[in-house]
Amino acid sequence: MEQEGEEEKFLNLFLAGKCLFEVRSRHSIGDVEERLLNRLKDLTGYDLGYYYGSYSNEADRVREIRTKAVEVVATTWRDENSTYIWLKQRVVSDEDWRVRREAVRQIATGWKYEPGILELLKQWVVSDQSWSVRSEVVGQIATGWKHEPGILELLKQWVVSDEDWRVRHEAVRQIATGWKHEPGILELLKQWVVGECDMKRYDK
């Protein structure tokens, strides 16, 4: 933790998180746990001190560090209720859509059985400003709650009503892979192909 790890994308802190995960009695290491947690949370807002392009190598570096920090916090402190609360805060308030998307992924996989989690995910499909985050939520709902009543109908609804074609695409993809043996799915997919083509011609 005392090493200067920026040049190595803070691998020292991520390794420390993995090591802490293996510690059975954390109270025996004093304030090390709290200090590490704070350092990792700070990394979710990591940035460079100068301008860089959105699709540059620098942007990729920032994205990698921020999302890895979210993952390590979620994994190492999974048994803490405060981690769940912190992840939800990231989803609703973080300015970086990549951080929000990673937080969604961690919540949907690590806190799947929390009361009200499915309803929360449904809200994020509607409320988030990023199509990438919303598509991630659609995918998580389709795979994690496939056998819940009404999920297929919900996906169908997103296919025909969502304003962003990329979210519609994700809903179609999930239906085509997860419900391919459902009666009438093939005909439905054919209809959507024609409908989407008509929409594109209309847009032109």
Backbone bond lengths (Angstrom), bond angles and torsions (degrees), N, CA, C in turn:
res aa  C-N    CA-C-N  psi(-1)  N-CA   C-N-CA  omega(-1)  CA-C   N-CA-C  phi
1 M - - - 1.457 - - 1.518 112.39 -
2 E 1.304 117.24 -27.37 1.462 120.43 -177.64 1.520 112.44 -82.67
3 Q 1.311 117.42 -8.55 1.455 120.25 -179.91 1.528 110.78 -73.58
4 E 1.333 115.03 151.14 1.460 120.83 173.23 1.532 107.30 -87.38
5 G 1.305 116.36 101.94 1.463 119.12 -169.78 1.509 116.06 -106.06
6 E 1.322 118.23 12.88 1.468 119.70 -174.48 1.526 112.34 -62.08
7 E 1.324 116.73 -40.75 1.465 119.19 -178.69 1.524 111.79 -62.09
8 E 1.313 116.14 -29.70 1.469 121.23 -179.73 1.527 111.38 -99.99
9 K 1.330 116.64 24.73 1.465 123.01 177.85 1.529 111.87 58.24
10 F 1.324 115.52 34.81 1.466 123.29 175.83 1.529 112.99 57.76
11 L 1.308 115.65 34.07 1.467 119.65 178.09 1.521 111.09 -61.88
12 N 1.333 116.88 -26.10 1.467 119.71 178.45 1.524 111.28 -63.13
13 L 1.336 116.88 -40.61 1.462 120.00 179.84 1.532 111.77 -72.73
14 F 1.324 115.95 -37.68 1.463 119.10 177.77 1.532 110.86 -66.81
15 L 1.321 116.28 -37.41 1.466 120.17 175.89 1.529 110.21 -66.26
16 A 1.327 116.41 -40.15 1.464 120.30 177.75 1.522 110.80 -60.22
17 G 1.332 116.16 -39.21 1.463 120.00 177.80 1.518 112.00 -62.67
18 K 1.337 116.23 -42.11 1.466 120.00 178.13 1.524 111.42 -65.65
19 C 1.330 115.75 -37.91 1.471 119.38 177.99 1.533 110.68 -65.99
20 L 1.320 115.99 -42.03 1.466 119.82 179.53 1.519 111.19 -62.17
21 F 1.314 116.14 -34.40 1.464 121.02 178.43 1.525 111.49 -57.69
22 E 1.348 116.15 -29.98 1.467 121.27 -178.21 1.533 112.81 -85.66
23 V 1.321 117.37 -9.83 1.466 120.72 -178.25 1.527 110.11 -75.30
24 R 1.309 116.53 125.08 1.468 120.27 -177.19 1.521 112.34 -80.28
25 S 1.312 116.44 -38.45 1.466 120.60 -177.40 1.527 109.14 -119.35
26 R 1.314 115.99 90.18 1.465 120.36 -172.80 1.528 112.97 -72.99
27 H 1.325 116.89 -23.07 1.468 118.44 -179.29 1.532 111.52 -66.86
28 S 1.332 115.92 -14.27 1.460 120.00 -178.20 1.539 112.29 -81.16
29 I 1.332 117.28 -7.04 1.471 119.14 -177.21 1.530 111.83 -108.12
30 G 1.318 115.89 18.29 1.465 120.40 173.55 1.513 113.27 64.60
31 D 1.342 115.95 -134.94 1.460 120.02 -175.40 1.526 112.79 -91.57
32 V 1.329 116.38 10.02 1.462 120.46 -178.37 1.532 110.64 -59.14
33 E 1.314 116.87 -43.10 1.458 120.69 -177.49 1.533 111.34 -60.76
34 E 1.321 116.14 -47.57 1.463 119.51 -178.47 1.521 111.60 -64.48
35 R 1.325 116.77 -40.57 1.461 120.15 -179.91 1.530 111.30 -65.09
36 L 1.323 115.57 -40.53 1.455 119.38 178.97 1.531 110.87 -66.16
37 L 1.313 116.28 -42.82 1.469 120.10 179.25 1.527 110.76 -59.10
38 N 1.307 116.41 -44.28 1.467 120.06 -179.81 1.526 111.65 -65.12
39 R 1.328 115.98 -39.20 1.471 119.86 178.72 1.535 110.33 -62.79
40 L 1.327 115.81 -43.66 1.463 119.95 -178.56 1.527 111.47 -68.21
41 K 1.313 116.66 -40.07 1.470 119.44 177.78 1.524 110.25 -63.33
42 D 1.316 116.53 -38.07 1.463 120.18 177.96 1.528 111.32 -61.41
43 L 1.334 116.14 -33.35 1.462 120.20 -178.13 1.526 112.58 -68.07
44 T 1.324 118.32 -19.28 1.467 119.54 177.43 1.528 110.71 -67.64
45 G 1.322 116.63 -15.84 1.455 121.07 175.45 1.517 112.53 -111.31
46 Y 1.326 116.90 16.69 1.468 121.89 -177.83 1.530 110.98 -58.84
47 D 1.324 115.34 141.33 1.453 119.87 176.68 1.521 109.44 -153.21
48 L 1.300 115.45 165.36 1.459 121.71 176.63 1.523 109.38 -91.50
49 G 1.293 115.87 157.69 1.458 119.61 -175.57 1.511 113.99 -89.05
50 Y 1.326 117.01 24.42 1.461 120.17 -179.74 1.523 109.17 -153.31
51 Y 1.326 115.59 166.71 1.468 120.37 -178.30 1.532 110.51 -72.23
52 Y 1.324 115.70 142.61 1.455 121.56 174.07 1.523 108.42 -148.39
53 G 1.312 116.36 153.75 1.454 121.34 -177.74 1.521 112.66 -71.76
54 S 1.321 114.78 154.52 1.471 120.59 -177.39 1.520 112.92 -63.74
55 Y 1.337 117.37 -26.56 1.462 121.03 -177.04 1.526 111.77 -115.61
56 S 1.312 116.17 25.79 1.461 121.76 -178.10 1.523 111.19 -89.22
57 N 1.322 116.24 172.01 1.463 121.42 175.01 1.524 110.76 -63.25
58 E 1.319 115.44 -34.14 1.470 119.18 177.72 1.525 111.13 -63.29
59 A 1.325 115.83 -41.16 1.467 119.90 179.04 1.529 110.89 -63.73
60 D 1.329 115.89 -39.58 1.467 119.77 177.44 1.531 110.83 -63.87
61 R 1.312 116.13 -38.76 1.467 121.02 179.59 1.526 110.70 -64.14
62 V 1.330 116.80 -46.32 1.464 121.57 179.03 1.523 110.26 -61.72
63 R 1.332 116.21 -45.16 1.461 120.28 179.53 1.523 111.35 -59.70
64 E 1.327 116.67 -45.51 1.465 121.26 -178.10 1.528 111.41 -61.23
65 I 1.320 116.46 -43.87 1.468 120.53 -178.48 1.527 110.89 -67.47
66 R 1.313 116.10 -46.16 1.474 119.61 -178.12 1.521 111.99 -62.67
67 T 1.324 117.18 -48.05 1.466 119.88 -176.18 1.526 111.70 -70.92
68 K 1.340 116.77 -34.10 1.466 119.82 176.91 1.518 110.40 -64.83
69 A 1.323 116.79 -37.11 1.461 120.47 178.44 1.531 110.65 -63.07
70 V 1.321 116.63 -42.30 1.468 120.55 177.16 1.526 110.39 -60.36
71 E 1.315 115.85 -45.96 1.469 120.97 -179.09 1.526 111.94 -60.57
72 V 1.329 117.01 -45.49 1.470 120.73 -176.68 1.532 110.57 -68.48
73 V 1.320 117.25 -41.09 1.472 119.41 176.84 1.529 110.00 -60.96
74 A 1.332 116.54 -46.61 1.460 120.56 -178.15 1.521 112.37 -63.19
75 T 1.317 116.64 -36.43 1.471 121.03 -177.88 1.522 112.08 -78.28
76 T 1.318 116.86 -47.00 1.464 121.28 -174.15 1.519 112.19 -72.41
77 W 1.330 116.79 -33.44 1.471 120.96 -178.01 1.524 111.33 -113.36
78 R 1.310 116.54 35.21 1.467 121.11 -176.17 1.523 112.78 -63.65
79 D 1.304 117.34 -29.61 1.469 119.95 -177.76 1.522 112.90 -81.18
80 E 1.312 117.49 -3.15 1.461 120.94 -179.26 1.528 110.09 -93.67
81 N 1.315 116.86 126.94 1.463 119.88 178.00 1.523 111.17 -63.15
82 S 1.319 116.87 -30.50 1.459 120.89 179.70 1.535 111.39 -63.11
83 T 1.327 117.51 -27.16 1.463 120.69 178.05 1.519 110.80 -68.23
84 Y 1.304 115.58 -41.81 1.472 120.89 176.86 1.526 110.48 -60.77
85 I 1.307 116.10 -44.10 1.465 121.06 178.55 1.530 110.40 -62.80
86 W 1.322 116.16 -43.84 1.465 121.11 179.90 1.521 111.88 -62.94
87 L 1.321 117.04 -41.62 1.462 121.04 178.26 1.527 111.19 -63.11
88 K 1.318 117.35 -42.00 1.466 120.10 177.50 1.521 110.81 -62.34
89 Q 1.323 116.67 -37.46 1.467 120.28 176.73 1.516 111.08 -63.34
90 R 1.325 116.19 -38.33 1.458 119.64 178.45 1.533 110.47 -62.92
91 V 1.325 116.27 -41.10 1.471 120.37 -178.08 1.525 111.31 -63.16
92 V 1.305 117.48 -41.52 1.467 120.09 -173.44 1.521 113.64 -90.12
93 S 1.339 118.53 -18.01 1.461 117.98 -172.01 1.521 115.61 -127.64
94 D 1.340 118.85 -15.92 1.455 119.02 -176.80 1.528 110.17 -70.61
95 E 1.323 116.85 138.37 1.460 121.24 -177.62 1.521 112.66 -77.19
96 D 1.320 117.30 -20.89 1.463 121.46 -178.14 1.526 109.52 -89.88
97 W 1.333 116.74 116.21 1.466 119.50 -178.40 1.527 111.85 -64.16
98 R 1.324 117.05 -24.79 1.466 119.26 178.59 1.523 110.92 -69.37
99 V 1.321 116.17 -38.15 1.467 120.52 176.02 1.518 109.66 -66.13
100 R 1.319 116.81 -43.19 1.467 120.02 178.48 1.526 110.98 -61.34
101 R 1.322 116.35 -42.71 1.463 120.13 -179.82 1.520 111.45 -63.39
102 E 1.337 117.39 -42.86 1.458 120.42 178.80 1.522 111.18 -66.04
103 A 1.326 116.90 -38.07 1.463 120.33 177.80 1.524 110.80 -63.81
104 V 1.328 116.91 -40.20 1.466 121.37 175.76 1.521 110.39 -59.57
105 R 1.322 115.78 -46.45 1.463 120.97 -178.80 1.528 111.26 -60.08
106 Q 1.327 116.58 -43.33 1.459 120.85 -178.99 1.528 111.66 -68.30
107 I 1.312 116.90 -40.16 1.464 120.56 179.04 1.522 110.65 -65.39
108 A 1.326 116.23 -45.57 1.465 120.34 -175.76 1.523 112.56 -66.56
109 T 1.326 117.05 -28.23 1.466 120.02 -178.82 1.527 112.88 -97.04
110 G 1.321 117.26 -35.07 1.464 120.24 -175.59 1.512 115.33 -94.74
111 W 1.333 117.03 -20.80 1.471 120.99 -178.06 1.522 110.41 -125.79
112 K 1.298 115.89 33.97 1.461 122.07 -174.58 1.530 113.15 -57.60
113 Y 1.318 116.97 -31.12 1.466 120.16 -174.09 1.527 113.13 -98.58
114 E 1.317 117.42 10.33 1.457 120.17 174.57 1.532 109.65 -67.38
115 P 1.331 117.47 139.53 1.470 119.47 178.46 1.524 111.62 -57.90
116 G 1.320 116.61 132.65 1.455 121.47 175.13 1.511 115.84 80.92
117 I 1.338 117.76 4.06 1.457 120.21 -174.56 1.523 112.16 -65.34
118 L 1.323 117.70 -38.74 1.457 120.10 -179.42 1.525 111.02 -64.25
119 E 1.315 116.67 -43.04 1.467 120.01 178.50 1.524 111.00 -63.47
120 L 1.314 115.58 -35.73 1.463 120.21 178.55 1.526 110.43 -64.52
121 L 1.321 116.10 -44.17 1.458 120.32 178.46 1.528 111.20 -62.28
122 K 1.310 116.75 -41.03 1.471 120.41 177.92 1.528 110.99 -59.96
123 Q 1.314 116.46 -39.42 1.468 120.47 178.20 1.517 111.09 -62.25
124 W 1.321 116.52 -40.62 1.464 120.30 -177.10 1.523 111.71 -68.62
125 V 1.335 117.62 -28.45 1.463 119.54 175.25 1.525 110.21 -59.38
126 V 1.303 116.70 -35.01 1.463 122.10 -177.46 1.525 112.21 -87.78
127 S 1.334 116.69 -37.87 1.466 120.05 -166.50 1.523 115.76 -90.79
128 D 1.338 118.51 -27.89 1.461 118.15 -174.59 1.529 110.95 -71.31
129 Q 1.329 115.37 146.63 1.464 121.38 -177.14 1.528 112.91 -83.34
130 S 1.319 117.28 -13.59 1.463 120.67 -176.30 1.525 111.08 -100.45
131 W 1.324 115.70 128.15 1.463 118.94 177.07 1.523 110.96 -63.82
132 S 1.339 117.55 -31.23 1.456 121.00 -178.83 1.527 111.14 -67.17
133 V 1.311 116.45 -42.72 1.467 120.55 176.75 1.520 110.21 -64.20
134 R 1.318 116.23 -45.01 1.464 120.70 -178.40 1.517 111.62 -64.43
135 S 1.333 116.93 -38.92 1.464 120.36 176.70 1.523 111.38 -64.96
136 E 1.336 115.94 -38.29 1.460 120.36 177.07 1.523 110.71 -61.93
137 V 1.316 116.89 -42.33 1.460 120.27 179.48 1.523 110.59 -64.31
138 V 1.322 117.14 -42.87 1.466 121.17 177.84 1.523 110.20 -57.77
139 G 1.330 116.78 -45.97 1.458 120.50 179.36 1.512 112.96 -63.81
140 Q 1.326 116.89 -40.58 1.467 120.55 179.60 1.530 111.64 -66.16
141 I 1.317 116.60 -40.60 1.467 119.95 177.98 1.523 110.43 -63.81
142 A 1.338 115.89 -45.05 1.465 120.47 -176.67 1.523 112.57 -64.62
143 T 1.319 117.38 -36.11 1.466 120.16 -177.67 1.525 112.70 -89.54
144 G 1.321 116.65 -36.93 1.461 119.75 -176.06 1.515 114.78 -84.87
145 W 1.334 116.39 -23.56 1.468 120.50 -177.30 1.520 110.60 -126.54
146 K 1.307 116.60 31.82 1.465 122.05 -175.22 1.518 112.81 -54.63
147 H 1.332 116.89 -37.73 1.462 120.43 -173.74 1.526 113.28 -92.45
148 E 1.323 116.53 4.16 1.461 119.53 175.78 1.528 109.66 -74.73
149 P 1.330 117.27 141.52 1.473 119.72 179.02 1.526 111.27 -59.03
150 G 1.314 116.41 136.61 1.454 121.31 172.97 1.512 116.07 88.90
151 I 1.333 118.70 -4.11 1.462 120.30 -176.86 1.528 111.22 -67.56
152 L 1.314 117.29 -43.34 1.465 120.17 178.92 1.523 110.55 -60.90
153 E 1.319 116.66 -43.76 1.471 119.95 179.41 1.524 111.00 -64.22
154 L 1.317 116.02 -35.63 1.463 120.16 178.34 1.527 110.41 -65.26
155 L 1.329 116.69 -43.55 1.457 120.60 177.72 1.524 111.29 -62.12
156 K 1.315 116.62 -42.08 1.468 120.82 177.17 1.527 110.75 -59.16
157 Q 1.311 115.22 -40.62 1.462 120.55 179.81 1.530 110.62 -62.38
158 W 1.325 116.61 -42.86 1.468 120.00 179.04 1.522 111.64 -65.76
159 V 1.332 116.50 -33.78 1.461 119.82 179.09 1.526 111.28 -60.98
160 V 1.300 116.71 -42.11 1.473 119.90 -173.70 1.523 113.43 -92.48
161 S 1.343 118.07 -16.10 1.463 117.74 -171.76 1.523 115.40 -119.15
162 D 1.342 118.32 -19.21 1.457 117.56 -176.59 1.527 110.56 -69.92
163 E 1.321 115.99 141.27 1.458 121.30 -175.48 1.527 113.09 -75.84
164 D 1.321 117.33 -22.95 1.463 120.38 -176.37 1.527 110.31 -98.51
165 W 1.332 116.59 124.81 1.460 120.13 -176.55 1.521 112.19 -64.22
166 R 1.333 117.77 -26.21 1.464 119.77 -178.93 1.525 111.63 -73.19
167 V 1.317 116.66 -33.33 1.469 120.17 174.50 1.526 109.36 -70.61
168 R 1.336 116.54 -41.27 1.473 119.88 176.31 1.524 110.07 -60.77
169 H 1.321 116.15 -41.60 1.465 120.74 179.37 1.521 111.58 -59.67
170 E 1.341 116.84 -42.52 1.464 120.22 179.68 1.527 110.95 -65.41
171 A 1.323 116.91 -39.67 1.469 120.16 178.46 1.524 110.82 -64.14
172 V 1.325 117.40 -42.08 1.467 121.38 177.17 1.523 110.22 -62.84
173 R 1.318 116.30 -44.02 1.470 120.83 -179.05 1.524 111.20 -60.31
174 Q 1.322 116.71 -42.59 1.456 120.72 -179.92 1.529 111.47 -67.16
175 I 1.318 117.01 -39.31 1.469 120.45 177.91 1.525 110.60 -65.55
176 A 1.331 116.17 -43.90 1.462 120.82 -176.73 1.526 112.60 -66.51
177 T 1.330 116.69 -29.09 1.471 119.44 -179.43 1.521 112.67 -95.45
178 G 1.310 117.61 -35.49 1.465 120.36 -174.70 1.516 115.45 -93.54
179 W 1.323 116.41 -19.15 1.467 119.84 -176.95 1.524 111.03 -129.41
180 K 1.324 117.27 30.17 1.465 121.08 -173.46 1.528 113.25 -63.84
181 H 1.343 116.99 -22.36 1.467 119.47 -178.43 1.529 112.89 -96.60
182 E 1.313 116.43 3.00 1.472 119.80 177.41 1.529 109.61 -70.45
183 P 1.322 117.28 140.17 1.479 120.01 178.06 1.526 111.38 -58.83
184 G 1.319 117.03 133.98 1.452 122.25 174.49 1.513 115.80 84.30
185 I 1.330 118.15 -2.92 1.462 120.36 -176.57 1.528 111.19 -65.84
186 L 1.324 117.64 -41.87 1.455 120.23 -179.21 1.526 111.27 -60.07
187 E 1.312 116.90 -45.02 1.466 120.31 179.47 1.527 111.01 -64.28
188 L 1.322 115.04 -37.17 1.463 119.71 178.94 1.526 110.69 -64.43
189 L 1.318 116.44 -42.45 1.464 120.77 178.81 1.533 110.55 -63.12
190 K 1.318 116.88 -39.79 1.459 120.99 177.77 1.528 110.65 -61.16
191 Q 1.321 116.34 -42.59 1.467 120.95 178.83 1.522 111.03 -61.75
192 W 1.316 116.18 -41.20 1.460 120.24 -178.23 1.526 111.18 -67.60
193 V 1.331 117.03 -34.31 1.465 119.61 176.80 1.524 110.06 -60.34
194 V 1.320 116.47 -47.24 1.462 121.04 179.74 1.523 110.99 -65.45
195 G 1.332 116.04 -43.37 1.458 120.46 -179.20 1.512 112.73 -63.13
196 E 1.329 116.86 -41.34 1.468 121.00 -179.40 1.526 110.36 -67.81
197 C 1.323 117.59 -39.25 1.458 120.77 177.97 1.521 110.83 -64.09
198 D 1.340 116.53 -40.41 1.465 120.88 178.08 1.525 110.94 -63.26
199 M 1.342 116.79 -39.44 1.450 120.66 178.79 1.511 111.90 -63.38
200 K 1.344 116.54 -39.96 1.457 120.81 -179.74 1.526 111.24 -67.08
201 R 1.358 116.57 -38.44 1.454 119.14 177.34 1.510 111.32 -65.72
202 Y 1.340 115.14 -37.02 1.469 120.30 179.76 1.532 110.13 -67.29
203 D 1.339 116.39 -39.15 1.459 120.49 -179.99 1.521 111.38 -63.12
204 K 1.348 116.83 -34.20 1.456 120.09 179.77 1.522 111.17 -70.69
